[in-house]
Amino acid sequence: MSITLQNEMSALRAILAQAGKHKLAALDNPRLSSRALGIVNTSRKGTKAALTPTAFSEIFQQVEQKDRGVAAVMQLAYVLGLRTKEAVEAYKSLATWKKARENSHTSVRVVFGTKGGRPRQTVILDRAALYHAIDYAERAKAERSGRLIDKPTIHQAIDRYRYVVRSAGLVGKQAPHSMRYHFSQQSGAHYKAQGFSDREALALVSMDLGHGDGRGRYIRQVYYQNIEDE
């Protein structure tokens, strides 16, 4: 929560600075400083562990028994490192992703549900796994009025997704975000194998996850924190 507040305050300070309110935007503002708000000295280290393929398979089987649509969303999230909202809205891009895979593209374009509405390219790490995930999702979509989770609103669909995966065991260090941890670590290994430096690989991973190329240090601090425990 504190990290989220830090991010929100950083965004607020940027807005204030752009509006010419430099005193309000100052880090040492007595009313709006991180210290005054009680959000100073918080750690940005990752609190999740990458969800291993074995753990994913076990949880996926439980989810599949409860809701195949949620299972399809979970599988796409795991294969492409998607955020929850991106994965829930992934049904809108299945045809495009399938074509990209068939045309031997090295990445797919993530458009819907992205943070800040910023589309991005995300690397294809396992073509066979992506093909299976898309095929599975297309069948689930056909059974659910053209969606993967048949709910009236995106918020209700997200709530349904979170409820089902958490009840199946995606909690604590293996919370839903642990699937992004797995993808980020696999993505980093993929780029290193291609000869990229550590710094370049982290920048590329950052872009795959939708953080932009300037967040390599953040990626290392968060997504690579518990890699020794794997």
VOGUVO-203990 format. One record per atom (N, C-alpha, C): x, y, z; atom name; residue in one letter. Coordinates in steps of 0.2 Angstrom, whole numbers, plus 5000, padded with zeros to 4 digits. Each point is the difference from the previous one (the first is absolute). Layout:
BEGIN
> x,y,z,atome,residu
> X,Y,Z,CA,a $
...
REM end
This chain:
BEGIN
> x,y,z,atome,residu
> 5004,4994,5000,N,m $
> 4996,5006,5000,CA,m $
> 5004,5006,5000,C,m $
> 5006,5000,5004,N,s $
> 5004,5006,5001,CA,s $
> 5003,5002,4993,C,s $
> 5002,4994,4996,N,i $
> 5004,5001,4994,CA,i $
> 4995,5003,4995,C,i $
> 4993,4998,5000,N,t $
> 4995,5003,4996,CA,t $
> 4999,5007,5001,C,t $
> 5000,5002,5007,N,l $
> 5000,5007,5002,CA,l $
> 5006,5004,4997,C,l $
> 5006,4997,5001,N,q $
> 5005,5004,4997,CA,q $
> 5000,5001,4993,C,q $
> 4997,4995,4996,N,n $
> 5000,5001,4993,CA,n $
> 4994,5006,4998,C,n $
> 4995,5000,5004,N,e $
> 4995,5005,4999,CA,e $
> 5002,5007,5002,C,e $
> 5004,5000,5005,N,m $
> 5003,5007,5002,CA,m $
> 5005,5002,4995,C,m $
> 5004,4996,4997,N,s $
> 5004,5002,4995,CA,s $
> 4997,5002,4994,C,s $
> 4994,4997,4998,N,a $
> 4996,5002,4994,CA,a $
> 4997,5007,5002,C,a $
> 4998,5001,5006,N,l $
> 4997,5006,5002,CA,l $
> 5005,5006,5000,C,l $
> 5006,4999,5002,N,r $
> 5005,5005,5000,CA,r $
> 5002,5002,4993,C,r $
> 5000,4995,4995,N,a $
> 5001,5001,4993,CA,a $
> 4995,5005,4997,C,a $
> 4993,4999,5002,N,i $
> 4995,5004,4998,CA,i $
> 5000,5007,5002,C,i $
> 5002,5000,5007,N,l $
> 5000,5007,5003,CA,l $
> 5006,5004,4997,C,l $
> 5006,4996,4998,N,a $
> 5005,5004,4997,CA,a $
> 4999,5002,4993,C,a $
> 4996,4996,4997,N,q $
> 4998,5002,4993,CA,q $
> 4995,5006,5000,C,q $
> 4996,5001,5005,N,a $
> 4996,5005,5001,CA,a $
> 5003,5006,5003,C,a $
> 5007,5000,5001,N,g $
> 5003,5006,5003,CA,g $
> 5000,5000,5008,C,g $
> 4997,4995,5003,N,k $
> 5000,5000,5007,CA,k $
> 5006,4997,5003,C,k $
> 5005,5003,4999,N,h $
> 5007,4997,5002,CA,h $
> 5001,5000,5008,C,h $
> 4997,5004,5004,N,k $
> 5000,5000,5007,CA,k $
> 4997,4994,5003,C,k $
> 4994,4999,4997,N,l $
> 4996,4994,5002,CA,l $
> 5003,4993,4997,C,l $
> 5003,5001,4995,N,a $
> 5003,4994,4997,CA,a $
> 5007,4998,5003,C,a $
> 5003,5004,5004,N,a $
> 5006,4999,5003,CA,a $
> 5000,4994,5005,C,a $
> 5005,4996,5000,N,l $
> 5001,4994,5004,CA,l $
> 5000,5002,5007,C,l $
> 5002,5006,5002,N,d $
> 5000,5002,5007,CA,d $
> 4994,5004,5002,C,d $
> 4995,5000,4996,N,n $
> 4994,5004,5002,CA,n $
> 4998,4997,5007,C,n $
> 4999,5004,5005,N,p $
> 4998,4998,5007,CA,p $
> 4993,4996,5000,C,p $
> 4996,5001,4996,N,r $
> 4993,4997,5000,CA,r $
> 5000,4994,4995,C,r $
> 5004,5000,4995,N,l $
> 4999,4995,4995,CA,l $
> 5006,4995,4999,C,l $
> 5005,5001,5005,N,s $
> 5006,4996,4999,CA,s $
> 4999,4993,5002,C,s $
> 5004,4995,4998,N,s $
> 4999,4993,5001,CA,s $
> 5000,4999,5008,C,s $
> 5005,5004,5003,N,r $
> 5000,4999,5007,CA,r $
> 4994,5002,5004,C,r $
> 4997,5006,4998,N,a $
> 4994,5002,5003,CA,a $
> 4994,4996,4999,C,a $
> 5000,4996,4994,N,l $
> 4995,4996,4998,CA,l $
> 5001,4993,5003,C,l $
> 5006,4999,5003,N,g $
> 5001,4993,5003,CA,g $
> 5001,4995,4995,C,g $
> 5003,5002,4994,N,i $
> 5002,4994,4995,CA,i $
> 5007,5001,4998,C,i $
> 5004,5002,5005,N,v $
> 5007,5000,4999,CA,v $
> 5004,4993,5002,C,v $
> 5005,4999,4997,N,n $
> 5005,4994,5001,CA,n $
> 4996,4993,4999,C,n $
> 4995,5000,4995,N,t $
> 4997,4994,4999,CA,t $
> 5004,4996,4995,C,t $
> 5001,4994,5000,N,s $
> 5004,4996,4996,CA,s $
> 4996,4998,4993,C,s $
> 5004,5000,4995,N,r $
> 4997,4998,4993,CA,r $
> 5002,4993,4998,C,r $
> 5002,4996,5005,N,k $
> 5002,4994,4999,CA,k $
> 4994,4995,4998,C,k $
> 5001,4996,4996,N,g $
> 4994,4995,4998,CA,g $
> 4998,4996,5006,C,g $
> 4994,4999,5001,N,t $
> 4997,4996,5005,CA,t $
> 4997,4993,4998,C,t $
> 5000,4999,4993,N,k $
> 4998,4994,4997,CA,k $
> 5005,4995,4998,C,k $
> 4999,4994,4999,N,a $
> 5005,4995,4997,CA,a $
> 4997,4998,4993,C,a $
> 5004,4999,4995,N,a $
> 4998,4998,4994,CA,a $
> 4996,4994,5000,C,a $
> 4994,4999,4997,N,l $
> 4996,4994,5000,CA,l $
> 5003,4995,4995,C,l $
> 5003,4995,5003,N,t $
> 5003,4995,4996,CA,t $
> 4995,4996,4996,C,t $
> 5002,4997,4994,N,p $
> 4995,4996,4996,CA,p $
> 4997,4995,5003,C,p $
> 5003,4997,5005,N,t $
> 4997,4994,5004,CA,t $
> 4994,5003,5004,C,t $
> 5002,5006,5004,N,a $
> 4994,5003,5004,CA,a $
> 4995,5003,4996,C,a $
> 5002,5003,4994,N,f $
> 4994,5002,4995,CA,f $
> 4996,4995,4998,C,f $
> 5003,4994,4998,N,s $
> 4996,4994,4998,CA,s $
> 4995,4998,5005,C,s $
> 5002,4999,5006,N,e $
> 4996,4998,5006,CA,e $
> 4994,5005,5001,C,e $
> 5002,5006,5000,N,i $
> 4994,5005,5002,CA,i $
> 4996,5001,4994,C,i $
> 5002,4999,4994,N,f $
> 4996,5001,4994,CA,f $
> 4995,4994,4999,C,f $
> 5002,4994,5002,N,q $
> 4995,4995,5000,CA,q $
> 4994,5001,5005,C,q $
> 5002,5003,5006,N,q $
> 4994,5002,5004,CA,q $
> 4996,5005,4997,C,q $
> 5003,5005,4997,N,v $
> 4996,5006,4997,CA,v $
> 4996,4997,4995,C,v $
> 5003,4996,4996,N,e $
> 4996,4997,4994,CA,e $
> 4994,4996,5002,C,e $
> 5000,4997,5006,N,q $
> 4994,4997,5002,CA,q $
> 4994,5004,5002,C,q $
> 5002,5006,5003,N,k $
> 4996,5005,5002,CA,k $
> 4997,5005,4994,C,k $
> 5004,5002,4996,N,d $
> 4998,5005,4995,CA,d $
> 5006,4999,4994,C,d $
> 4998,4997,4994,N,r $
> 5004,5000,4995,CA,r $
> 5002,5007,4997,C,r $
> 4996,5004,5000,N,g $
> 5001,5007,4998,CA,g $
> 5006,5003,5004,C,g $
> 4999,5000,5006,N,v $
> 5005,5002,5005,CA,v $
> 5007,4997,4998,C,v $
> 4999,4993,4999,N,a $
> 5006,4996,4999,CA,a $
> 5004,5003,4993,C,a $
> 4996,5002,4995,N,a $
> 5003,5002,4994,CA,a $
> 5003,5007,5001,C,a $
> 4997,5004,5005,N,v $
> 5003,5007,5001,CA,v $
> 5007,4998,5004,C,v $
> 5000,4996,5005,N,m $
> 5006,4998,5004,CA,m $
> 5005,4998,4995,C,m $
> 4999,4996,4995,N,q $
> 5005,4997,4996,CA,q $
> 5003,5005,4995,C,q $
> 4996,5005,4998,N,l $
> 5003,5005,4996,CA,l $
> 5004,5005,5004,C,l $
> 4998,5001,5006,N,a $
> 5004,5004,5005,CA,a $
> 5007,4997,5001,C,a $
> 5000,4994,5001,N,y $
> 5006,4996,5001,CA,y $
> 5005,5000,4994,C,y $
> 4997,4999,4994,N,v $
> 5004,4999,4994,CA,v $
> 5003,5007,4998,C,v $
> 4996,5005,5001,N,l $
> 5002,5007,4997,CA,l $
> 5002,5005,5006,C,l $
> 4999,4998,5006,N,g $
> 5002,5005,5005,CA,g $
> 4995,5005,5001,C,g $
> 4994,4999,4999,N,l $
> 4995,5006,5000,CA,l $
> 4998,5002,5007,C,l $
> 4998,5006,5000,N,r $
> 4997,5002,5006,CA,r $
> 4993,4997,5000,C,r $
> 4997,5001,5006,N,t $
> 4993,4997,5001,CA,t $
> 4995,5003,4995,C,t $
> 5000,5006,4999,N,k $
> 4995,5003,4996,CA,k $
> 5001,4999,4993,C,k $
> 5007,4999,4998,N,e $
> 5002,4999,4993,CA,e $
> 4998,4993,4998,C,e $
> 5000,4995,5005,N,a $
> 4999,4993,4999,CA,a $
> 4992,4999,4999,C,a $
> 4996,5004,5004,N,v $
> 4993,4999,5000,CA,v $
> 4997,5003,4994,C,v $
> 5004,5005,4997,N,e $
> 4997,5003,4993,CA,e $
> 5004,4997,4994,C,e $
> 5004,4995,5001,N,a $
> 5004,4997,4995,CA,a $
> 4996,4997,4995,C,a $
> 4993,4998,5001,N,y $
> 4996,4997,4995,CA,y $
> 4999,5004,4994,C,y $
> 5001,5007,5001,N,k $
> 4999,5004,4994,CA,k $
> 5006,5000,4995,C,k $
> 5006,4997,5002,N,s $
> 5006,5000,4996,CA,s $
> 5002,4993,4998,C,s $
> 4996,4995,5001,N,l $
> 5002,4993,4999,CA,l $
> 5001,4999,4992,C,l $
> 4996,5002,4996,N,a $
> 5001,4999,4993,CA,a $
> 5006,5003,4998,C,a $
> 5002,5006,5002,N,t $
> 5006,5004,4998,CA,t $
> 5006,4996,5003,C,t $
> 5000,4998,5006,N,w $
> 5005,4996,5003,CA,w $
> 5001,4993,4996,C,w $
> 4995,4997,4998,N,k $
> 5001,4994,4996,CA,k $
> 5003,5001,4994,C,k $
> 4998,5006,4996,N,k $
> 5003,5001,4994,CA,k $
> 5008,5002,5001,C,k $
> 5001,5003,5005,N,a $
> 5007,5002,5001,CA,a $
> 5004,4994,5001,C,a $
> 4998,4995,5004,N,r $
> 5003,4994,5001,CA,r $
> 5001,4996,4994,C,r $
> 4995,5000,4996,N,e $
> 5000,4996,4993,CA,e $
> 5005,5003,4995,C,e $
> 5001,5006,5001,N,n $
> 5004,5004,4995,CA,n $
> 5007,5000,5003,C,n $
> 5002,4997,5005,N,s $
> 5006,4999,5003,CA,s $
> 5003,5007,5003,C,s $
> 4995,5004,5002,N,h $
> 5002,5006,5004,CA,h $
> 5004,4998,5006,C,h $
> 5004,5004,5002,N,t $
> 5003,4999,5007,CA,t $
> 4997,5003,5006,C,t $
> 4995,5004,4999,N,s $
> 4996,5003,5005,CA,s $
> 4993,5001,4998,C,s $
> 4995,5001,5005,N,v $
> 4993,5002,4999,CA,v $
> 4999,5007,5003,C,v $
> 4995,5003,4997,N,r $
> 4998,5007,5002,CA,r $
> 4995,5000,5006,C,r $
> 5001,5002,5005,N,v $
> 4995,5000,5006,CA,v $
> 4997,5007,5000,C,v $
> 4994,5000,4999,N,v $
> 4996,5007,4998,CA,v $
> 4995,5001,5006,C,v $
> 4996,4995,5002,N,f $
> 4994,5002,5004,CA,f $
> 5002,4998,5008,C,f $
> 4998,5005,5004,N,g $
> 5001,5000,5007,CA,g $
> 5007,5002,5002,C,g $
> 5004,5003,4996,N,t $
> 5007,5002,5002,CA,t $
> 4999,5006,5005,C,t $
> 5006,5000,5004,N,k $
> 5000,5006,5004,CA,k $
> 5001,5006,4997,C,k $
> 4996,5005,5001,N,g $
> 5000,5007,4997,CA,g $
> 4998,4999,4992,C,g $
> 4997,4995,4998,N,g $
> 4998,4999,4993,CA,g $
> 5006,5000,4995,C,g $
> 5006,4997,5003,N,r $
> 5006,5000,4995,CA,r $
> 5001,4993,4997,C,r $
> 4999,4999,4994,N,p $
> 5001,4994,4997,CA,p $
> 5007,4998,5000,C,p $
> 5002,4994,5000,N,r $
> 5007,4998,4999,CA,r $
> 5001,4993,4997,C,r $
> 5006,4999,4998,N,q $
> 5002,4993,4997,CA,q $
> 5002,4996,5006,C,q $
> 4998,4994,5000,N,t $
> 5003,4995,5005,CA,t $
> 5002,4994,4997,C,t $
> 5006,4998,5002,N,v $
> 5004,4995,4996,CA,v $
> 4996,4993,5001,C,v $
> 5001,4996,4995,N,i $
> 4997,4993,5000,CA,i $
> 5006,4995,5003,C,i $
> 4999,4998,5006,N,l $
> 5006,4996,5002,CA,l $
> 4999,4992,4998,C,l $
> 4994,4998,5000,N,d $
> 4998,4993,4998,CA,d $
> 4995,5000,4995,C,d $
> 5001,4999,4994,N,r $
> 4995,5000,4995,CA,r $
> 4995,4994,5001,C,r $
> 5002,4994,5002,N,a $
> 4995,4995,5001,CA,a $
> 4995,5002,5005,C,a $
> 5003,5002,5006,N,a $
> 4996,5002,5006,CA,a $
> 4995,5006,4998,C,a $
> 5002,5004,4996,N,l $
> 4996,5006,4998,CA,l $
> 4994,4997,4995,C,l $
> 5002,4996,4996,N,y $
> 4995,4997,4995,CA,y $
> 4995,4996,5004,C,y $
> 5002,4996,5005,N,h $
> 4995,4996,5004,CA,h $
> 4996,5005,5004,C,h $
> 5003,5005,5003,N,a $
> 4996,5005,5004,CA,a $
> 4995,5004,4996,C,a $
> 5001,5002,4994,N,i $
> 4996,5003,4995,CA,i $
> 4994,4995,4998,C,i $
> 5002,4994,4999,N,d $
> 4995,4995,4997,CA,d $
> 4995,4999,5006,C,d $
> 5003,4999,5006,N,y $
> 4996,4999,5006,CA,y $
> 4995,5005,5001,C,y $
> 5003,5007,5000,N,a $
> 4996,5006,5001,CA,a $
> 4994,5000,4995,C,a $
> 5002,4999,4993,N,e $
> 4995,5000,4995,CA,e $
> 4994,4996,5001,C,e $
> 5001,4994,5003,N,r $
> 4995,4995,5001,CA,r $
> 4996,5003,5006,C,r $
> 5003,5002,5005,N,a $
> 4997,5003,5006,CA,a $
> 4995,5006,4998,C,a $
> 5003,5004,4996,N,k $
> 4997,5006,4998,CA,k $
> 4993,4998,4996,C,k $
> 5000,4995,4996,N,a $
> 4995,4998,4996,CA,a $
> 4994,4998,5005,C,a $
> 5002,4997,5005,N,e $
> 4995,4998,5005,CA,e $
> 4997,5005,5005,C,e $
> 5003,5006,4999,N,r $
> 4998,5006,5005,CA,r $
> 4998,5006,4997,C,r $
> 4996,5000,4995,N,s $
> 4997,5006,4997,CA,s $
> 5006,5005,4997,C,s $
> 5006,4997,4998,N,g $
> 5005,5003,4997,CA,g $
> 5005,5003,5005,C,g $
> 4999,4999,5006,N,r $
> 5005,5002,5005,CA,r $
> 5003,4994,5004,C,r $
> 5005,5001,5003,N,l $
> 5003,4995,5004,CA,l $
> 4997,4999,5007,C,l $
> 4998,5006,5003,N,i $
> 4996,5000,5006,CA,i $
> 4994,5004,4999,C,i $
> 4994,4996,5000,N,d $
> 4994,5003,4998,CA,d $
> 4997,5004,5006,C,d $
> 5002,5006,5000,N,k $
> 4997,5005,5005,CA,k $
> 4999,5007,4997,C,k $
> 4995,5003,5003,N,p $
> 4997,5007,4997,CA,p $
> 5006,5005,4999,C,p $
> 5004,5000,5005,N,t $
> 5005,5006,5000,CA,t $
> 5007,4997,5001,C,t $
> 5005,5004,4998,N,i $
> 5007,4997,5000,CA,i $
> 5002,5000,5008,C,i $
> 4997,5004,5004,N,h $
> 5002,4999,5007,CA,h $
> 4997,4994,5003,C,h $
> 4994,4998,4998,N,q $
> 4997,4994,5002,CA,q $
> 5004,4994,4998,C,q $
> 5002,5000,4994,N,a $
> 5004,4995,4997,CA,a $
> 5007,4999,5004,C,a $
> 5003,5006,5001,N,i $
> 5006,4999,5004,CA,i $
> 4999,4998,5007,C,i $
> 4995,5002,5003,N,d $
> 4998,4997,5007,CA,d $
> 4999,4992,5000,C,d $
> 4997,4998,4994,N,r $
> 4998,4993,4999,CA,r $
> 5007,4996,5000,C,r $
> 5004,5003,4995,N,y $
> 5007,4997,4999,CA,y $
> 5004,4999,5007,C,y $
> 5000,5006,5003,N,r $
> 5004,5000,5006,CA,r $
> 4998,4995,5005,C,r $
> 4993,5000,5001,N,y $
> 4997,4995,5005,CA,y $
> 5002,4993,4998,C,y $
> 4999,4998,4994,N,v $
> 5001,4993,4998,CA,v $
> 5007,4998,5001,C,v $
> 5005,5004,4997,N,v $
> 5007,4998,5001,CA,v $
> 5003,5000,5007,C,v $
> 4997,5005,5004,N,r $
> 5002,5000,5007,CA,r $
> 4998,4994,5004,C,r $
> 4994,4998,4998,N,s $
> 4997,4995,5004,CA,s $
> 5003,4993,4998,C,s $
> 5004,5000,4994,N,a $
> 5003,4994,4998,CA,a $
> 5007,5000,5002,C,a $
> 5003,5006,5004,N,g $
> 5006,5000,5002,CA,g $
> 5005,5005,4998,C,g $
> 4998,5005,4996,N,l $
> 5004,5005,4998,CA,l $
> 5000,5006,5005,C,l $
> 5003,4999,5006,N,v $
> 5000,5004,5005,CA,v $
> 5007,5001,5003,C,v $
> 5001,5005,5004,N,g $
> 5007,5001,5003,CA,g $
> 5005,5001,4995,C,g $
> 5006,4997,5001,N,k $
> 5005,5000,4995,CA,k $
> 4999,4998,4993,C,k $
> 4994,4996,5000,N,q $
> 4998,4997,4994,CA,q $
> 4993,5003,4997,C,q $
> 5000,5007,5002,N,a $
> 4994,5004,4998,CA,a $
> 5000,5000,4993,C,a $
> 4995,5003,4996,N,p $
> 4999,5000,4993,CA,p $
> 5006,5003,4997,C,p $
> 5003,5005,5004,N,h $
> 5006,5004,4997,CA,h $
> 5006,4996,4999,C,h $
> 5000,4994,5004,N,s $
> 5006,4995,4999,CA,s $
> 5001,4998,4993,C,s $
> 4994,5000,4996,N,m $
> 5001,4997,4993,CA,m $
> 5004,5005,4996,C,m $
> 5000,5007,5002,N,r $
> 5004,5005,4996,CA,r $
> 5007,4999,5002,C,r $
> 5001,4998,5007,N,y $
> 5007,4999,5002,CA,y $
> 5003,4994,4996,C,y $
> 4996,4995,4999,N,h $
> 5003,4995,4996,CA,h $
> 5002,5002,4993,C,h $
> 4995,5003,4997,N,f $
> 5001,5003,4993,CA,f $
> 5006,5004,4999,C,f $
> 5001,5005,5005,N,s $
> 5005,5005,5000,CA,s $
> 5007,4996,5000,C,s $
> 5000,4995,5004,N,q $
> 5007,4996,5001,CA,q $
> 5001,4996,4994,C,q $
> 4995,4997,4997,N,q $
> 5001,4996,4994,CA,q $
> 5002,5005,4994,C,q $
> 4997,5006,5000,N,s $
> 5001,5005,4995,CA,s $
> 5007,5002,5000,C,s $
> 5003,5002,5006,N,g $
> 5007,5002,5001,CA,g $
> 5004,4994,4998,C,g $
> 4999,4994,5002,N,a $
> 5005,4995,4998,CA,a $
> 5000,4999,4992,C,a $
> 4994,5001,4997,N,h $
> 4999,5000,4993,CA,h $
> 5005,5005,4996,C,h $
> 5000,5006,5003,N,y $
> 5004,5006,4997,CA,y $
> 5007,4999,5001,C,y $
> 5002,4997,5006,N,k $
> 5007,4999,5002,CA,k $
> 5003,4995,4995,C,k $
> 4996,4995,4999,N,a $
> 5002,4994,4995,CA,a $
> 5001,5003,4993,C,a $
> 4997,5006,4998,N,q $
> 5001,5003,4994,CA,q $
> 5006,5004,5000,C,q $
> 5003,5001,5005,N,g $
> 5006,5004,5001,CA,g $
> 5000,5007,5002,C,g $
> 4994,5002,5003,N,f $
> 4999,5006,5002,CA,f $
> 5003,5001,5007,C,f $
> 5002,5006,5002,N,s $
> 5003,5001,5007,CA,s $
> 4995,5000,5005,C,s $
> 5002,5000,5006,N,d $
> 4995,5000,5006,CA,d $
> 4995,5006,4999,C,d $
> 5004,5006,4999,N,r $
> 4996,5006,5000,CA,r $
> 4995,5000,4994,C,r $
> 5002,4997,4994,N,e $
> 4996,5000,4994,CA,e $
> 4994,4995,5002,C,e $
> 5002,4994,5002,N,a $
> 4995,4995,5002,CA,a $
> 4994,5003,5004,C,a $
> 5002,5003,5006,N,l $
> 4995,5003,5004,CA,l $
> 4996,5005,4997,C,l $
> 5003,5004,4996,N,a $
> 4996,5006,4996,CA,a $
> 4995,4996,4996,C,a $
> 5002,4995,4996,N,l $
> 4995,4996,4996,CA,l $
> 4995,4997,5004,C,l $
> 5001,4997,5006,N,v $
> 4995,4997,5004,CA,v $
> 4995,5005,5002,C,v $
> 5003,5006,5002,N,s $
> 4996,5005,5002,CA,s $
> 4995,5002,4995,C,s $
> 5002,5000,4994,N,m $
> 4995,5002,4994,CA,m $
> 4995,4995,4999,C,m $
> 5002,4993,5001,N,d $
> 4996,4995,4999,CA,d $
> 4994,5000,5005,C,d $
> 5002,5002,5006,N,l $
> 4995,5001,5006,CA,l $
> 4996,5006,4999,C,l $
> 5002,5005,4996,N,g $
> 4996,5006,4999,CA,g $
> 5002,5006,5005,C,g $
> 5007,4999,5002,N,h $
> 5002,5006,5005,CA,h $
> 5004,5005,4996,C,h $
> 5002,4998,4993,N,g $
> 5004,5005,4997,CA,g $
> 5008,4998,5001,C,g $
> 5004,5003,4996,N,d $
> 5007,4997,5000,CA,d $
> 5004,5003,5005,C,d $
> 4998,5005,5004,N,g $
> 5004,5003,5005,CA,g $
> 4999,4997,5007,C,g $
> 4997,4994,5001,N,r $
> 4998,4998,5006,CA,r $
> 5004,4993,5002,C,r $
> 5006,5000,4997,N,g $
> 5004,4993,5001,CA,g $
> 5001,4999,5007,C,g $
> 5002,5006,5004,N,r $
> 5002,4999,5007,CA,r $
> 4994,4998,5004,C,r $
> 4994,5002,4998,N,y $
> 4994,4998,5003,CA,y $
> 4998,4993,4999,C,y $
> 5001,4998,4994,N,i $
> 4999,4993,4998,CA,i $
> 5005,4995,5005,C,i $
> 5006,5002,5000,N,r $
> 5005,4996,5004,CA,r $
> 4998,5000,5007,C,r $
> 4998,5006,5003,N,q $
> 4998,5000,5007,CA,q $
> 4993,4996,5002,C,q $
> 4996,5000,4995,N,v $
> 4993,4997,5001,CA,v $
> 5000,4993,4998,C,v $
> 5001,4999,4994,N,y $
> 4998,4994,4996,CA,y $
> 5006,4995,5001,C,y $
> 5006,5002,5002,N,y $
> 5006,4995,5001,CA,y $
> 5002,5000,5007,C,y $
> 4996,5002,5005,N,q $
> 5002,5000,5007,CA,q $
> 5000,4993,5003,C,q $
> 4996,4996,4998,N,n $
> 5000,4993,5003,CA,n $
> 5002,4995,4995,C,n $
> 5004,5002,4995,N,i $
> 5002,4995,4995,CA,i $
> 5005,4994,5003,C,i $
> 5003,5002,5006,N,e $
> 5005,4995,5003,CA,e $
> 4996,4995,5003,C,e $
> 4993,5001,5002,N,d $
> 4996,4995,5003,CA,d $
> 4997,4995,4996,C,d $
> 5001,5001,4993,N,e $
> 4996,4996,4996,CA,e $
> 5003,4993,5000,C,e $
REM end
